[in-house]
Amino acid sequence: VTGVAPRPKLGAAIGKLQGSLTALADAYRMLGERHIADADVHHLALALAKQCEGQAEVLAPHRDRHGRKLDESVGETPRESLLEPPQWKASRLPAGRSSPGALLLHDLRGLHLAIEEAAMLWLIVGQAAQATRDRELLVLVERSRKEITHQLMWVTGRIKETSPQVLIA
Amino acid sequence: VPDRTADIWGGRTPFAAGGVWPIRVDQMLADGVREEDVERWVQSACVLCSNGCGLDIAVADGRIVGVRGREVDRINKGRLGPKGLYGWQANNAPDRLTRPLVRRDGELQPATWDEAMTRVAERSREVLDGTGPLGMAFYSSGQLFLEDYYTLAVVARAGIGTPHLDGNTRLCTATSDAALKESFGTDGAPGSYEDFDLCDTLFMVGHNVAETQTMLWARILDRLHGRDRPRLVVVDPRPTPSAGEADVHLPIRNGTNLMLLNAIQHELIENGWVDETWIREHTIGFEELREVVAAHAPERAAEVCGVSVRDIREAARIVGTAQRLVSTCLQGVYQSHQATASACQVNNLNLLRGMIGKPGCTVFQCNGQPTAQNTRETGANGDLSGMRNWQNLDHVRELAAHWNVDPLQIPSWAPPTHAMQIFRLCEEGSISFLWIMGTNPAVSLPDLGRIRSILRQERLFVVVSDAFLSETAALADVVLPAALWGEKTGTFTNQDRTVHLSEQAVDPPGEARPDLEILIDYAERLGLVDRDGAPLVKWRTPEEAFDHFRATTRGRPCDYAPITYERLRGGSGIQWGGDRLYTDGRFNTDTDYCEEWGHDLLTGAAFERKHYTELNPAGRAILKAAHYTPPPEEPSEHYPLLLTTGRTVYHWHTRTKTGRVDELSRAAPEPWLELSPADAELIGVDEGDRVRIESARGAAEMRARISNIRPGVVFLPFHYGYWDTTDGAGPDGEPHAANELTITAWDPVSKQPLFKTGAVRVERVAAGERPAAAPTQTASAPAGTR
């Protein structure tokens, strides 16, 4: 990649975005492993973890070009706090105790925030990519923002379906 | 009478493109019954596949004694397949359920209708007063009639107000429904069976038509053996009879449909085999599709799918140079990985070529079951009655006005709950009442160990209405004896929108009752009323139910208004919507007319009005695109083989009917495992040996059939459960059902379970003294014989 002068602050923002995507991938993986009995969540979460890692990976040359390394910006792993430690058996508990639906709803809410965070960082990087007329980065931004939007819509839809059953049934 | 289990498709009557398919009347009467003994011939149609062949039922002494194909019917012109010819005998089986059963002291014991229905109603009331409607679920069939489904939809949605209502059509046609909605705006087959008579090219993906719809295959065979033989491309990992007739057979690795279909589109675009003007005027989404398929070159597809680049190119050339293209798909797409995404690509092929809504040009998103289309139209599956959009408040209000209930009564806050999720909610305990009608989840759903444990829970009250004591009924709390086809009147619609009337020919046995009567009784006992306090269900007879439904469909794509019982009597079945839809190149995609606002094919996320309005299809078809992704479970060192499951020509669903018919049962008496000669040699298995097949879910044992299936892939028929074993409900230490092994996973859009990929290992258990008793003229033929 040539022709665009290094922008260290943009590099830092890309690093932060990568960190957020890695944290999001971890959150997906944790969700998937924790909710095996909810097969749709299980399979899709594992697939989306890979999608997030893929997004982080293709950002690497852009981050390097702008002169910051990943380890300078991964200090924060804000999403971990949203997900409590795995409770493997919880998703198979009988009703009337800690309902597996309630646990799922809780985890989906946490995931929603993690996706929102990544979506916002993609927006920030995207704005800078536009201002620097960085076509290659813009292609990534466009594709990834679409994927992240679909992730948000999916988790919102799953929460819509789940909440009445958890709160009322 | 010829043995039609040996002569599956009957004699050839070849015809050329544009000709009329000749009449051939097939008839079967019980032993000792002569034609002059038949007192009445009663009009009906076959309910043993989605073709819906018109037939007349022969009656003597108050019993069904035979059937005869209706020569006036547009679907079959008199012909019947083996299941149609022999299957009716199940009605006369000695072990029909004739009295209600209730569980007392752990045992199912005979009871009166009043006692059984009181239990059902009291338990419903208890759940409704406690948990409310979200504690109640209904799971029906692809075998009931339109009138039953419509009544069920009204009872569940408007009366009880639960989102938990689905049919076993979730396992067979959910993806057909989903793909039609994604591409064209609403459900409804665009074409007509006459398009098979007119086409010059047939492209069939995962559609073993010779076994699943025998009389459609007879029609196609007559074209293939006539003048102007159409070119035929078949995609299937098994050596099906249609693959045997094909110009190009692509035996792809199961689970890779999307990769192949994207590669074919890649070739169509590269070679300019697309109708650019038509695409510009009648579709949206071409640019994105072009971008996605660009990443799926034939070389990449050849590697992933395990077929040659040359064959992919040749298949694309045949599709690309067609003048009149008919594309079809069925379970090989719907029950496989990336189901809806792949089914949409089949639609895309015809859209790219501008070949839809014209004579000889269409796509068939085929159905599995005979009355599946009606679960979709009436809203007894995850749809809203009359092909309405559950996200569109105006549609919900319209329906509420028609039913005279508060719009808030109809659950529309989220998509209706699909079958797999209903069972999940039963598992976690938030659903405590489940009524299963005319279907057998204890054999047909994935991961049977799990399903049996769900149905056995004390806290779940299970009602089963059925004609036989199925594996599922054996686990129920209340069993209600239901009338079968021929014992009640109703209508149903086949996969080219042809509506047939099936009249009552005989009385149900003993105290068995039609499903419609059972549902009306239930609604009365629960006191379900409309907003004026009048009974919610305002009909008594099938014809009244039909007429009420007709009024619901006014102005919707499936407009039944012109179709009446009177018009259906005497002649051929009648198509709703006329012979072809979209003849003017205008699709049902207007924002306030369409049945849904679309989904992201990868995640299944539902788009909303704002997204759809922005897209602005406005009558144009939607070219949906998606990247190939690997399936959730791939072969590993421990489970090195790919499993696929499916049908054989002689059986239906879980054999509750066909297993009770001598001719059909003899033709395929026991389960078998198909594997290739190469894999057989590797494992050290000979034809007929007993083998054990194992997955991460469970294991099963049966005899091995060495066939010409793709190496690395093994096949199991899904029909065989345990009703005819000592246990009656489960394996009791000797598992042989295919679904002991299958994975719990489903398509993100259509929610159709995944039966066509999974990882397994196979071991030899013991030498066999005879070959496997597997069919020999079908995809299961022994290696080297076909």
Interface residues (C-beta under 8 A of the other chain):
Chain A: A37 D38 A39 D40 H43 L44 L46 A47 L48 P94 A95 G96 S99 P100 G101 H150 Q151 M153 W154 T156 G157 K160 E161 P164 Q165 V166 I168 A169
Chain B: T131 G132 L134 G135 W413 A414 P415 T417 M420 Q421 R424 L425 E427 E428 G429 S430 I431 R459 D600 L602 T603 G604 A605 A606 F607 T629 P632 T744 A745 W746 P748 K751
